[in-house]
Amino acid sequence: MSVFRIQNTLTRQLEEFRPLEAGHARMYTCGPTVYNFAHVGNFRAYVFEDLLRRWLKFKGFRVTQVMNLTDVDDKTIRDSQAAGKPLAEFTAIYKQAFFEDVRALNVEPAEHYPAATDHVPEMIAIIQKLFDKGYAYRSEDGSVYFSIAKWPAYGKLAHLDRAGMRAGARVASDEYDKENVADFALWKAWDEKDGAVAWDSPWGRGRPGWHIECSAMSQKYLGASFDLHTGGVDNIFPHHEDEIAQSEAANGQPFATYWMHCAHLMVDGQKMSKSRGNFYTLRDVLARGYSGREVRYELLATHYRAPLNFTFASLDAARTALRRVDEFAARLADAAGNAAAGPLPGWAQAAADRFEAALDEDLNVSPALAALFDCIREGNAGLDAKLLTPADAAAVQALFKRWDGALGVLEKPAETVPEAVQALLDRRQAARAAKDWKQSDALRDDIAALGWTVKDTPKGQVATKA
C-alpha cells in the first residue's frame, strides 16, 4: 500500500504521515465560533477536514477527531448582548444550526465537540503553568499575557520575522493583524463590556482569551502532543501560532506534528462580503434549490490548498457531474442484479490505483475525480457493448462504495417521496400488475406533473425527483 503524504505548514514540506501511536491518527480541527450561521467559506474548511478524516480511515487508521465550539470570545459576547440574550442561550441557537448544516453536507461526526465554556478550569490550569514557568505575566488591569520575548521559537509556523516584533507591546483583542505581533491575552480581566460573562481565577474575575481555549481542549482529549492540527489559512497567525507557543511552553514538548491549512474561498472571483451582496450561508444556497450533496461536491472538487472560486454556475456543473454518477450507478445496479462481486476489470483496477495514488499525495482530489470519471466512461462503454458480466458490474459497484467512503458524495441520498406521489405510484403498480398499460402511462404523466420521474427496474418502480 502506498504511503499518505501531506504538505506540512510547519516545515513547508511534503511529508509522509506517521502518527505518534501506530495505527491511530489524532487530529484537532478548529470549529465554528457560534455567533451566527456559518457561511460557505467556513464549510470549505470543514469539508476539507472531513476528506482528511475519511482518507485516514480509508488508509486503515483509527481516527480520534476533536472539533471545538468557540462559545465565548469577543464576538459571541458582543452579539449575545445585542440580541438581549444570555450567552449560553444565544450560542445554543448557532450550535444547533452548525450541526444541522454539517449533516446536510454529509460531514462525519467528530469523536468530541468540546465547548469552550465547559473547559475554563483546564484553561486556568495551563495559564497557571505558564505563570509558574515565567512565560506569563499579569498586567495593570488584571489581565494575563503570554510574553513572546520569553519564547524564542515564536513565529515558526507563520515564519514571522522576529526582528519586527515589538517587545512589550500587548494585544487584548482575540483577533489581530499580522503587523500587530505582540504579547497576547491568556486571561482577560472582567470589564463592563463582558456583562455577566465571567469566571473566577487566581488573577481575579474574567474570561479566557480565544487562543488558550484550543490548547486546553486539544490537550484534554488528545494529549499534550498529537498528530494533526487543521484549519483555514487565516488561522495560521495569530491563532495557531499562539496555540503552539502557549502549549509547548506549558508542557515542554511538541504540540502538533503536522499542520494542514486550506486556502480561502472566493465568490464570483471576489472576497465574500455582505456589502458586495455575495455573502452566502449554507442555508442561503440550499434555499436556491441546491442540495447539500451538490454543495459538498463543489467544496470538495478543488484541492484544499488552492483558492476555490464558488459560483452558482459551478454548482450547476456539480449537479451535472453527480447526475453522471447517479446514471452510471443505476446502470451498474441493473447489470449486477444479485450477483456476487468478482475481480475488478482491468480498466477499473487501473482507475482504483490512480484514485488512491492521487489522494495519497496530499489529498490531490482533481486527478482522483478524473480517475473516477474515466472509470464511468469505460464502464458505460462496457455496458453499451454488453461486455460487463454481472460479477464485473458488482465489483465496480463495490469499488464505488469504497470510494464513497472517502469522498462522501457518490451515493445519492434517499429521497422522501411525498404522499401524493406515493399514492400515484401505488396505483400505477396495481395497473401494471393488471397489465393496464394505458392506465400505467397516464399515471406516469400524473407523477411527472408533480415533478417526479418513474423508472421500471427489475426490482420495481424507482421514483426520482425531476
C-alpha beads as a LAMMPS data file, in Angstrom:
LAMMPS data file: protein, C-alpha beads

466 atoms
465 bonds

1 atom types
1 bond types

-500.0 500.0 xlo xhi
-500.0 500.0 ylo yhi
-500.0 500.0 zlo zhi

Masses

1 110.0

Atoms # bond

1 1 1 0.000 0.000 0.000
2 1 1 1.303 3.428 -0.916
3 1 1 2.059 5.941 1.830
4 1 1 -0.012 9.016 2.600
5 1 1 1.937 12.268 2.265
6 1 1 0.787 15.716 3.352
7 1 1 2.043 19.270 2.992
8 1 1 3.074 20.304 6.493
9 1 1 2.590 24.044 7.028
10 1 1 5.134 23.908 9.861
11 1 1 8.007 22.683 7.662
12 1 1 6.669 23.798 4.260
13 1 1 7.477 20.281 3.025
14 1 1 5.612 17.244 1.766
15 1 1 5.951 14.573 4.453
16 1 1 4.823 11.007 4.990
17 1 1 2.141 10.823 7.665
18 1 1 3.451 8.827 10.606
19 1 1 1.300 9.082 13.736
20 1 1 2.800 9.120 17.202
21 1 1 0.804 5.998 18.042
22 1 1 0.925 3.305 15.349
23 1 1 -2.388 2.979 13.525
24 1 1 -4.079 5.824 15.422
25 1 1 -4.445 9.328 13.952
26 1 1 -5.322 12.052 16.465
27 1 1 -6.473 15.312 14.919
28 1 1 -7.750 18.655 16.134
29 1 1 -9.823 20.824 13.822
30 1 1 -10.735 24.413 14.577
31 1 1 -14.521 24.501 14.668
32 1 1 -17.069 27.301 14.467
33 1 1 -17.395 30.429 16.531
34 1 1 -21.094 30.143 17.281
35 1 1 -22.278 33.737 16.979
36 1 1 -24.026 33.422 13.595
37 1 1 -24.836 30.938 10.842
38 1 1 -21.681 29.563 9.216
39 1 1 -21.028 30.691 5.633
40 1 1 -19.832 28.617 2.666
41 1 1 -16.237 29.707 3.254
42 1 1 -16.346 28.106 6.708
43 1 1 -17.682 24.904 5.223
44 1 1 -14.819 24.758 2.745
45 1 1 -12.574 24.050 5.761
46 1 1 -14.984 21.568 7.353
47 1 1 -15.382 19.571 4.123
48 1 1 -11.585 19.505 3.591
49 1 1 -11.146 18.232 7.148
50 1 1 -13.838 15.617 6.546
51 1 1 -11.998 14.406 3.438
52 1 1 -8.810 14.157 5.509
53 1 1 -10.616 12.202 8.219
54 1 1 -12.222 9.863 5.705
55 1 1 -8.950 9.287 3.853
56 1 1 -7.132 8.395 7.059
57 1 1 -9.832 5.801 7.721
58 1 1 -9.583 4.579 4.101
59 1 1 -5.865 4.016 4.760
60 1 1 -6.683 1.908 7.794
61 1 1 -6.054 4.397 10.600
62 1 1 -8.276 4.697 13.619
63 1 1 -9.188 8.382 13.934
64 1 1 -9.884 10.440 17.019
65 1 1 -11.019 13.880 15.942
66 1 1 -11.736 16.847 18.186
67 1 1 -13.593 19.886 16.823
68 1 1 -14.078 22.741 19.263
69 1 1 -17.072 25.029 19.578
70 1 1 -15.980 28.582 20.425
71 1 1 -18.883 29.816 22.535
72 1 1 -17.093 32.597 24.409
73 1 1 -14.993 35.277 22.720
74 1 1 -15.294 38.924 21.715
75 1 1 -17.885 38.220 19.001
76 1 1 -20.164 35.867 20.918
77 1 1 -20.307 38.282 23.857
78 1 1 -20.913 41.304 21.619
79 1 1 -23.679 39.687 19.585
80 1 1 -25.419 37.979 22.501
81 1 1 -25.689 41.353 24.220
82 1 1 -27.009 42.956 21.034
83 1 1 -29.642 40.206 20.864
84 1 1 -30.534 40.680 24.524
85 1 1 -29.927 37.002 25.329
86 1 1 -27.699 35.264 27.882
87 1 1 -24.534 33.919 26.261
88 1 1 -25.437 30.230 26.615
89 1 1 -28.957 30.730 25.218
90 1 1 -27.631 32.780 22.305
91 1 1 -24.838 30.370 21.294
92 1 1 -27.125 27.322 21.617
93 1 1 -29.051 28.551 18.556
94 1 1 -25.949 28.535 16.382
95 1 1 -24.547 25.307 17.790
96 1 1 -27.713 23.550 16.687
97 1 1 -27.585 25.263 13.282
98 1 1 -23.977 24.175 12.790
99 1 1 -24.799 20.508 13.413
100 1 1 -27.766 20.711 11.038
101 1 1 -25.537 22.204 8.346
102 1 1 -22.741 19.637 8.618
103 1 1 -25.315 16.853 8.432
104 1 1 -26.636 18.410 5.208
105 1 1 -23.073 18.262 3.834
106 1 1 -22.593 14.625 4.914
107 1 1 -19.675 15.562 7.180
108 1 1 -18.873 12.669 9.502
109 1 1 -19.248 13.483 13.205
110 1 1 -16.060 14.064 15.170
111 1 1 -15.479 11.986 18.275
112 1 1 -15.532 15.081 20.509
113 1 1 -17.150 18.536 20.217
114 1 1 -15.930 20.351 23.337
115 1 1 -17.383 23.787 24.047
116 1 1 -15.038 26.414 25.438
117 1 1 -17.358 27.385 28.307
118 1 1 -17.201 23.804 29.628
119 1 1 -13.391 23.830 29.876
120 1 1 -12.456 27.034 31.688
121 1 1 -10.807 25.137 34.616
122 1 1 -8.483 23.404 32.142
123 1 1 -7.567 26.786 30.643
124 1 1 -6.825 28.251 34.069
125 1 1 -4.566 25.265 34.811
126 1 1 -2.460 25.893 31.691
127 1 1 -2.202 29.612 32.414
128 1 1 -1.003 28.787 35.943
129 1 1 1.703 26.527 34.492
130 1 1 2.803 29.366 32.207
131 1 1 2.965 31.669 35.239
132 1 1 4.999 29.130 37.180
133 1 1 7.466 28.767 34.304
134 1 1 7.838 32.508 33.771
135 1 1 6.091 32.790 30.394
136 1 1 3.011 34.650 31.624
137 1 1 2.622 37.925 33.470
138 1 1 -0.228 39.986 34.908
139 1 1 -0.852 43.484 33.530
140 1 1 -2.020 46.538 35.421
141 1 1 -5.710 45.844 34.760
142 1 1 -5.514 42.240 35.987
143 1 1 -5.359 40.566 32.566
144 1 1 -2.741 37.868 31.929
145 1 1 -0.488 37.888 28.857
146 1 1 1.978 35.499 27.244
147 1 1 5.435 37.043 26.821
148 1 1 6.671 36.226 23.317
149 1 1 10.103 37.601 24.245
150 1 1 10.437 34.591 26.575
151 1 1 9.648 32.115 23.764
152 1 1 12.375 32.251 21.049
153 1 1 10.522 29.798 18.792
154 1 1 7.571 32.175 18.396
155 1 1 6.747 32.641 14.714
156 1 1 7.895 29.229 13.458
157 1 1 4.518 28.253 11.977
158 1 1 3.807 31.570 10.238
159 1 1 7.532 32.061 9.503
160 1 1 7.490 35.510 11.055
161 1 1 10.476 37.851 11.107
162 1 1 11.178 38.179 14.826
163 1 1 13.230 41.306 14.180
164 1 1 9.977 43.154 13.523
165 1 1 8.339 42.148 16.790
166 1 1 7.681 44.906 19.291
167 1 1 8.863 43.786 22.724
168 1 1 6.452 44.667 25.494
169 1 1 3.519 45.595 23.233
170 1 1 0.233 43.876 24.049
171 1 1 -2.853 42.879 22.055
172 1 1 -6.004 42.341 24.091
173 1 1 -8.432 41.513 21.264
174 1 1 -8.908 37.894 20.200
175 1 1 -8.039 38.568 16.567
176 1 1 -5.440 40.958 15.219
177 1 1 -3.452 41.776 12.110
178 1 1 -0.089 40.278 11.294
179 1 1 1.504 43.696 11.824
180 1 1 0.374 43.623 15.475
181 1 1 2.846 40.984 16.608
182 1 1 2.832 41.348 20.374
183 1 1 2.130 39.633 23.669
184 1 1 -1.320 38.060 23.531
185 1 1 -4.008 37.699 26.172
186 1 1 -4.364 34.421 28.029
187 1 1 -6.906 35.745 30.549
188 1 1 -8.927 38.936 30.221
189 1 1 -9.889 40.830 33.344
190 1 1 -13.621 41.489 33.545
191 1 1 -14.911 44.859 32.397
192 1 1 -18.406 46.210 31.824
193 1 1 -18.396 45.139 28.163
194 1 1 -18.412 41.493 29.288
195 1 1 -21.674 41.876 31.212
196 1 1 -22.496 38.649 33.042
197 1 1 -19.774 36.619 31.302
198 1 1 -17.039 35.929 33.863
199 1 1 -15.314 33.171 35.832
200 1 1 -13.234 33.262 39.000
201 1 1 -9.491 32.709 38.636
202 1 1 -6.304 33.217 40.678
203 1 1 -5.967 36.574 38.874
204 1 1 -9.477 37.793 39.568
205 1 1 -12.759 37.514 37.683
206 1 1 -12.553 37.451 33.944
207 1 1 -12.635 35.159 30.963
208 1 1 -10.161 33.249 28.809
209 1 1 -8.589 34.614 25.652
210 1 1 -9.530 32.841 22.426
211 1 1 -6.186 31.132 21.838
212 1 1 -5.925 29.350 25.190
213 1 1 -9.270 27.632 24.563
214 1 1 -7.945 25.353 21.828
215 1 1 -4.771 24.492 23.735
216 1 1 -6.817 23.346 26.731
217 1 1 -9.395 21.355 24.772
218 1 1 -6.888 19.628 22.476
219 1 1 -4.751 18.637 25.466
220 1 1 -7.714 17.220 27.390
221 1 1 -8.919 14.957 24.581
222 1 1 -5.748 14.242 22.579
223 1 1 -2.872 14.740 24.994
224 1 1 -0.119 17.346 25.128
225 1 1 1.294 16.059 21.813
226 1 1 -0.843 14.810 18.941
227 1 1 -0.626 14.248 15.190
228 1 1 -2.659 16.684 13.095
229 1 1 -3.958 20.219 13.535
230 1 1 -6.038 21.765 10.759
231 1 1 -7.874 24.957 9.872
232 1 1 -8.077 27.727 7.298
233 1 1 -5.032 29.761 6.278
234 1 1 -6.452 32.694 8.237
235 1 1 -5.901 30.645 11.422
236 1 1 -2.127 30.331 10.920
237 1 1 -1.464 33.696 12.516
238 1 1 -2.174 34.604 15.191
239 1 1 -4.368 31.767 16.406
240 1 1 -2.304 28.685 15.624
241 1 1 0.984 30.440 16.270
242 1 1 -0.251 31.384 19.730
243 1 1 -1.557 27.873 20.391
244 1 1 1.897 26.442 19.682
245 1 1 3.696 28.938 21.903
246 1 1 1.482 28.552 24.967
247 1 1 1.122 24.757 24.641
248 1 1 4.791 23.979 24.126
249 1 1 5.882 26.479 26.768
250 1 1 3.484 24.953 29.312
251 1 1 4.166 21.302 28.562
252 1 1 7.789 21.277 27.415
253 1 1 7.059 19.032 24.425
254 1 1 5.973 19.411 20.787
255 1 1 2.323 20.360 20.250
256 1 1 1.129 19.026 16.850
257 1 1 3.390 17.172 14.408
258 1 1 1.579 18.100 11.201
259 1 1 -0.325 21.274 10.322
260 1 1 -2.679 21.462 7.334
261 1 1 -4.453 24.626 6.171
262 1 1 -6.955 25.176 3.396
263 1 1 -6.966 28.244 1.155
264 1 1 -9.629 30.943 1.043
265 1 1 -12.944 30.604 -0.752
266 1 1 -13.860 33.385 -3.176
267 1 1 -17.346 34.040 -4.558
268 1 1 -17.522 35.034 -8.230
269 1 1 -13.823 35.858 -8.061
270 1 1 -14.146 38.256 -5.132
271 1 1 -13.769 38.051 -1.393
272 1 1 -17.083 37.207 0.212
273 1 1 -18.656 40.275 1.780
274 1 1 -22.157 41.363 2.753
275 1 1 -21.544 44.783 1.187
276 1 1 -20.857 43.115 -2.182
277 1 1 -24.007 41.027 -1.928
278 1 1 -22.019 37.794 -2.364
279 1 1 -22.120 36.566 1.233
280 1 1 -23.887 33.192 1.474
281 1 1 -24.624 30.882 4.351
282 1 1 -25.246 27.248 3.503
283 1 1 -28.911 27.912 4.151
284 1 1 -28.911 30.680 1.534
285 1 1 -27.547 28.255 -1.053
286 1 1 -29.959 25.444 -0.169
287 1 1 -32.851 27.912 -0.410
288 1 1 -31.923 28.423 -4.077
289 1 1 -32.723 24.776 -4.758
290 1 1 -29.271 23.219 -4.493
291 1 1 -28.694 20.161 -2.354
292 1 1 -26.142 19.670 0.381
293 1 1 -24.621 16.942 -1.783
294 1 1 -24.088 19.380 -4.659
295 1 1 -22.525 21.962 -2.352
296 1 1 -20.252 19.291 -0.865
297 1 1 -19.076 18.269 -4.332
298 1 1 -18.299 21.879 -5.214
299 1 1 -16.333 22.404 -1.981
300 1 1 -14.527 19.078 -2.406
301 1 1 -13.559 19.172 -6.074
302 1 1 -10.758 21.780 -5.801
303 1 1 -7.531 20.913 -3.977
304 1 1 -7.698 22.227 -0.433
305 1 1 -4.555 24.377 -0.786
306 1 1 -5.802 26.060 -3.974
307 1 1 -8.178 29.045 -3.783
308 1 1 -11.739 27.996 -4.597
309 1 1 -13.973 30.256 -6.685
310 1 1 -17.524 29.455 -5.632
311 1 1 -20.179 30.308 -8.237
312 1 1 -23.690 29.150 -8.954
313 1 1 -22.542 28.121 -12.440
314 1 1 -20.020 25.780 -10.804
315 1 1 -22.809 24.401 -8.604
316 1 1 -24.757 23.658 -11.794
317 1 1 -21.680 21.833 -13.099
318 1 1 -21.530 19.864 -9.840
319 1 1 -25.167 18.873 -10.355
320 1 1 -24.354 17.642 -13.866
321 1 1 -21.338 15.667 -12.643
322 1 1 -23.374 13.980 -9.921
323 1 1 -26.098 13.140 -12.422
324 1 1 -23.456 11.226 -14.413
325 1 1 -22.504 9.355 -11.263
326 1 1 -26.139 8.515 -10.488
327 1 1 -26.923 7.351 -14.018
328 1 1 -23.879 5.070 -14.017
329 1 1 -24.776 3.717 -10.569
330 1 1 -28.266 2.877 -11.811
331 1 1 -26.868 1.068 -14.860
332 1 1 -24.449 -0.885 -12.670
333 1 1 -27.278 -1.911 -10.341
334 1 1 -29.333 -3.202 -13.275
335 1 1 -26.362 -5.119 -14.684
336 1 1 -25.238 -6.566 -11.350
337 1 1 -28.614 -7.802 -10.145
338 1 1 -27.933 -10.031 -7.156
339 1 1 -24.556 -11.289 -8.394
340 1 1 -21.557 -11.572 -6.101
341 1 1 -18.628 -9.316 -6.943
342 1 1 -15.813 -10.819 -8.974
343 1 1 -12.349 -9.395 -9.622
344 1 1 -12.265 -5.817 -10.879
345 1 1 -11.977 -5.449 -14.656
346 1 1 -8.531 -4.193 -15.687
347 1 1 -9.728 -0.664 -16.524
348 1 1 -11.452 -0.364 -13.140
349 1 1 -8.374 -1.582 -11.270
350 1 1 -6.256 0.975 -13.118
351 1 1 -8.703 3.708 -12.070
352 1 1 -8.623 2.460 -8.477
353 1 1 -4.817 2.644 -8.428
354 1 1 -4.839 6.182 -9.838
355 1 1 -7.537 7.299 -7.394
356 1 1 -5.584 6.116 -4.370
357 1 1 -2.256 7.427 -5.620
358 1 1 -3.798 10.886 -6.118
359 1 1 -5.347 11.188 -2.668
360 1 1 -2.199 9.756 -1.096
361 1 1 -0.372 12.799 -2.458
362 1 1 -1.659 15.496 -0.123
363 1 1 -5.344 14.772 -0.902
364 1 1 -4.904 15.676 -4.579
365 1 1 -8.580 15.373 -5.378
366 1 1 -8.599 16.578 -9.014
367 1 1 -6.769 13.549 -10.507
368 1 1 -8.742 11.312 -8.150
369 1 1 -12.005 12.614 -9.635
370 1 1 -10.523 12.303 -13.124
371 1 1 -9.859 8.605 -12.421
372 1 1 -13.433 8.233 -11.177
373 1 1 -14.962 9.732 -14.314
374 1 1 -12.622 7.740 -16.547
375 1 1 -13.968 4.668 -14.771
376 1 1 -17.526 5.799 -15.530
377 1 1 -16.661 6.346 -19.200
378 1 1 -15.029 2.918 -19.528
379 1 1 -17.842 1.286 -17.594
380 1 1 -20.546 2.826 -19.755
381 1 1 -18.692 1.694 -22.881
382 1 1 -18.514 -1.827 -21.474
383 1 1 -22.191 -1.801 -20.608
384 1 1 -23.103 -0.491 -24.069
385 1 1 -21.113 -3.306 -25.670
386 1 1 -22.561 -5.859 -23.200
387 1 1 -19.029 -6.767 -22.109
388 1 1 -19.641 -6.481 -18.355
389 1 1 -20.749 -9.633 -16.602
390 1 1 -22.980 -9.301 -13.519
391 1 1 -19.894 -10.158 -11.403
392 1 1 -17.931 -7.360 -13.123
393 1 1 -20.711 -4.874 -12.503
394 1 1 -20.968 -5.925 -8.851
395 1 1 -17.197 -5.472 -8.437
396 1 1 -17.339 -1.940 -9.839
397 1 1 -20.326 -1.240 -7.568
398 1 1 -18.221 -2.285 -4.586
399 1 1 -15.361 -0.057 -5.773
400 1 1 -17.668 2.979 -5.927
401 1 1 -18.969 2.200 -2.452
402 1 1 -15.384 2.114 -1.166
403 1 1 -14.599 5.377 -2.966
404 1 1 -17.672 6.963 -1.439
405 1 1 -16.335 6.099 1.992
406 1 1 -13.540 8.554 1.181
407 1 1 -15.489 11.213 -0.735
408 1 1 -18.879 11.073 0.951
409 1 1 -20.612 12.367 -2.157
410 1 1 -21.146 9.480 -4.605
411 1 1 -24.102 7.738 -3.043
412 1 1 -27.330 9.521 -3.798
413 1 1 -29.256 10.243 -0.600
414 1 1 -32.600 8.538 -0.360
415 1 1 -35.353 10.900 -1.430
416 1 1 -38.538 11.133 0.581
417 1 1 -41.415 10.567 -1.799
418 1 1 -44.396 12.828 -0.984
419 1 1 -47.618 11.077 -0.019
420 1 1 -49.424 12.287 -3.158
421 1 1 -46.705 10.868 -5.401
422 1 1 -46.575 7.603 -3.449
423 1 1 -50.337 7.179 -3.843
424 1 1 -49.963 7.509 -7.626
425 1 1 -47.044 5.054 -7.598
426 1 1 -49.164 2.515 -5.726
427 1 1 -52.000 2.906 -8.230
428 1 1 -49.528 2.587 -11.118
429 1 1 -48.053 -0.569 -9.646
430 1 1 -51.545 -2.054 -9.414
431 1 1 -52.276 -1.026 -13.012
432 1 1 -49.079 -2.708 -14.249
433 1 1 -49.889 -5.849 -12.282
434 1 1 -53.252 -5.874 -14.094
435 1 1 -51.452 -5.210 -17.415
436 1 1 -53.445 -1.988 -17.820
437 1 1 -50.688 -0.238 -19.768
438 1 1 -52.851 2.721 -20.749
439 1 1 -53.615 3.496 -17.100
440 1 1 -49.960 2.946 -16.193
441 1 1 -48.853 5.518 -18.773
442 1 1 -51.479 8.020 -17.653
443 1 1 -50.348 7.683 -14.057
444 1 1 -46.736 8.163 -15.141
445 1 1 -47.807 11.503 -16.666
446 1 1 -49.600 12.447 -13.439
447 1 1 -46.443 11.654 -11.465
448 1 1 -44.372 13.758 -13.885
449 1 1 -46.790 16.669 -13.411
450 1 1 -45.865 16.599 -9.704
451 1 1 -42.149 16.881 -10.555
452 1 1 -41.129 13.218 -10.337
453 1 1 -39.970 10.655 -12.864
454 1 1 -40.547 6.937 -12.524
455 1 1 -38.365 4.172 -13.945
456 1 1 -39.281 0.487 -14.114
457 1 1 -36.420 -1.747 -12.997
458 1 1 -36.111 -5.484 -12.245
459 1 1 -36.552 -4.526 -8.591
460 1 1 -39.700 -2.484 -9.229
461 1 1 -40.563 1.185 -9.699
462 1 1 -37.933 3.768 -8.797
463 1 1 -39.184 7.346 -8.379
464 1 1 -36.745 10.247 -8.708
465 1 1 -37.327 13.957 -8.270
466 1 1 -37.015 15.611 -11.658

Bonds

1 1 1 2
2 1 2 3
3 1 3 4
4 1 4 5
5 1 5 6
6 1 6 7
7 1 7 8
8 1 8 9
9 1 9 10
10 1 10 11
11 1 11 12
12 1 12 13
13 1 13 14
14 1 14 15
15 1 15 16
16 1 16 17
17 1 17 18
18 1 18 19
19 1 19 20
20 1 20 21
21 1 21 22
22 1 22 23
23 1 23 24
24 1 24 25
25 1 25 26
26 1 26 27
27 1 27 28
28 1 28 29
29 1 29 30
30 1 30 31
31 1 31 32
32 1 32 33
33 1 33 34
34 1 34 35
35 1 35 36
36 1 36 37
37 1 37 38
38 1 38 39
39 1 39 40
40 1 40 41
41 1 41 42
42 1 42 43
43 1 43 44
44 1 44 45
45 1 45 46
46 1 46 47
47 1 47 48
48 1 48 49
49 1 49 50
50 1 50 51
51 1 51 52
52 1 52 53
53 1 53 54
54 1 54 55
55 1 55 56
56 1 56 57
57 1 57 58
58 1 58 59
59 1 59 60
60 1 60 61
61 1 61 62
62 1 62 63
63 1 63 64
64 1 64 65
65 1 65 66
66 1 66 67
67 1 67 68
68 1 68 69
69 1 69 70
70 1 70 71
71 1 71 72
72 1 72 73
73 1 73 74
74 1 74 75
75 1 75 76
76 1 76 77
77 1 77 78
78 1 78 79
79 1 79 80
80 1 80 81
81 1 81 82
82 1 82 83
83 1 83 84
84 1 84 85
85 1 85 86
86 1 86 87
87 1 87 88
88 1 88 89
89 1 89 90
90 1 90 91
91 1 91 92
92 1 92 93
93 1 93 94
94 1 94 95
95 1 95 96
96 1 96 97
97 1 97 98
98 1 98 99
99 1 99 100
100 1 100 101
101 1 101 102
102 1 102 103
103 1 103 104
104 1 104 105
105 1 105 106
106 1 106 107
107 1 107 108
108 1 108 109
109 1 109 110
110 1 110 111
111 1 111 112
112 1 112 113
113 1 113 114
114 1 114 115
115 1 115 116
116 1 116 117
117 1 117 118
118 1 118 119
119 1 119 120
120 1 120 121
121 1 121 122
122 1 122 123
123 1 123 124
124 1 124 125
125 1 125 126
126 1 126 127
127 1 127 128
128 1 128 129
129 1 129 130
130 1 130 131
131 1 131 132
132 1 132 133
133 1 133 134
134 1 134 135
135 1 135 136
136 1 136 137
137 1 137 138
138 1 138 139
139 1 139 140
140 1 140 141
141 1 141 142
142 1 142 143
143 1 143 144
144 1 144 145
145 1 145 146
146 1 146 147
147 1 147 148
148 1 148 149
149 1 149 150
150 1 150 151
151 1 151 152
152 1 152 153
153 1 153 154
154 1 154 155
155 1 155 156
156 1 156 157
157 1 157 158
158 1 158 159
159 1 159 160
160 1 160 161
161 1 161 162
162 1 162 163
163 1 163 164
164 1 164 165
165 1 165 166
166 1 166 167
167 1 167 168
168 1 168 169
169 1 169 170
170 1 170 171
171 1 171 172
172 1 172 173
173 1 173 174
174 1 174 175
175 1 175 176
176 1 176 177
177 1 177 178
178 1 178 179
179 1 179 180
180 1 180 181
181 1 181 182
182 1 182 183
183 1 183 184
184 1 184 185
185 1 185 186
186 1 186 187
187 1 187 188
188 1 188 189
189 1 189 190
190 1 190 191
191 1 191 192
192 1 192 193
193 1 193 194
194 1 194 195
195 1 195 196
196 1 196 197
197 1 197 198
198 1 198 199
199 1 199 200
200 1 200 201
201 1 201 202
202 1 202 203
203 1 203 204
204 1 204 205
205 1 205 206
206 1 206 207
207 1 207 208
208 1 208 209
209 1 209 210
210 1 210 211
211 1 211 212
212 1 212 213
213 1 213 214
214 1 214 215
215 1 215 216
216 1 216 217
217 1 217 218
218 1 218 219
219 1 219 220
220 1 220 221
221 1 221 222
222 1 222 223
223 1 223 224
224 1 224 225
225 1 225 226
226 1 226 227
227 1 227 228
228 1 228 229
229 1 229 230
230 1 230 231
231 1 231 232
232 1 232 233
233 1 233 234
234 1 234 235
235 1 235 236
236 1 236 237
237 1 237 238
238 1 238 239
239 1 239 240
240 1 240 241
241 1 241 242
242 1 242 243
243 1 243 244
244 1 244 245
245 1 245 246
246 1 246 247
247 1 247 248
248 1 248 249
249 1 249 250
250 1 250 251
251 1 251 252
252 1 252 253
253 1 253 254
254 1 254 255
255 1 255 256
256 1 256 257
257 1 257 258
258 1 258 259
259 1 259 260
260 1 260 261
261 1 261 262
262 1 262 263
263 1 263 264
264 1 264 265
265 1 265 266
266 1 266 267
267 1 267 268
268 1 268 269
269 1 269 270
270 1 270 271
271 1 271 272
272 1 272 273
273 1 273 274
274 1 274 275
275 1 275 276
276 1 276 277
277 1 277 278
278 1 278 279
279 1 279 280
280 1 280 281
281 1 281 282
282 1 282 283
283 1 283 284
284 1 284 285
285 1 285 286
286 1 286 287
287 1 287 288
288 1 288 289
289 1 289 290
290 1 290 291
291 1 291 292
292 1 292 293
293 1 293 294
294 1 294 295
295 1 295 296
296 1 296 297
297 1 297 298
298 1 298 299
299 1 299 300
300 1 300 301
301 1 301 302
302 1 302 303
303 1 303 304
304 1 304 305
305 1 305 306
306 1 306 307
307 1 307 308
308 1 308 309
309 1 309 310
310 1 310 311
311 1 311 312
312 1 312 313
313 1 313 314
314 1 314 315
315 1 315 316
316 1 316 317
317 1 317 318
318 1 318 319
319 1 319 320
320 1 320 321
321 1 321 322
322 1 322 323
323 1 323 324
324 1 324 325
325 1 325 326
326 1 326 327
327 1 327 328
328 1 328 329
329 1 329 330
330 1 330 331
331 1 331 332
332 1 332 333
333 1 333 334
334 1 334 335
335 1 335 336
336 1 336 337
337 1 337 338
338 1 338 339
339 1 339 340
340 1 340 341
341 1 341 342
342 1 342 343
343 1 343 344
344 1 344 345
345 1 345 346
346 1 346 347
347 1 347 348
348 1 348 349
349 1 349 350
350 1 350 351
351 1 351 352
352 1 352 353
353 1 353 354
354 1 354 355
355 1 355 356
356 1 356 357
357 1 357 358
358 1 358 359
359 1 359 360
360 1 360 361
361 1 361 362
362 1 362 363
363 1 363 364
364 1 364 365
365 1 365 366
366 1 366 367
367 1 367 368
368 1 368 369
369 1 369 370
370 1 370 371
371 1 371 372
372 1 372 373
373 1 373 374
374 1 374 375
375 1 375 376
376 1 376 377
377 1 377 378
378 1 378 379
379 1 379 380
380 1 380 381
381 1 381 382
382 1 382 383
383 1 383 384
384 1 384 385
385 1 385 386
386 1 386 387
387 1 387 388
388 1 388 389
389 1 389 390
390 1 390 391
391 1 391 392
392 1 392 393
393 1 393 394
394 1 394 395
395 1 395 396
396 1 396 397
397 1 397 398
398 1 398 399
399 1 399 400
400 1 400 401
401 1 401 402
402 1 402 403
403 1 403 404
404 1 404 405
405 1 405 406
406 1 406 407
407 1 407 408
408 1 408 409
409 1 409 410
410 1 410 411
411 1 411 412
412 1 412 413
413 1 413 414
414 1 414 415
415 1 415 416
416 1 416 417
417 1 417 418
418 1 418 419
419 1 419 420
420 1 420 421
421 1 421 422
422 1 422 423
423 1 423 424
424 1 424 425
425 1 425 426
426 1 426 427
427 1 427 428
428 1 428 429
429 1 429 430
430 1 430 431
431 1 431 432
432 1 432 433
433 1 433 434
434 1 434 435
435 1 435 436
436 1 436 437
437 1 437 438
438 1 438 439
439 1 439 440
440 1 440 441
441 1 441 442
442 1 442 443
443 1 443 444
444 1 444 445
445 1 445 446
446 1 446 447
447 1 447 448
448 1 448 449
449 1 449 450
450 1 450 451
451 1 451 452
452 1 452 453
453 1 453 454
454 1 454 455
455 1 455 456
456 1 456 457
457 1 457 458
458 1 458 459
459 1 459 460
460 1 460 461
461 1 461 462
462 1 462 463
463 1 463 464
464 1 464 465
465 1 465 466
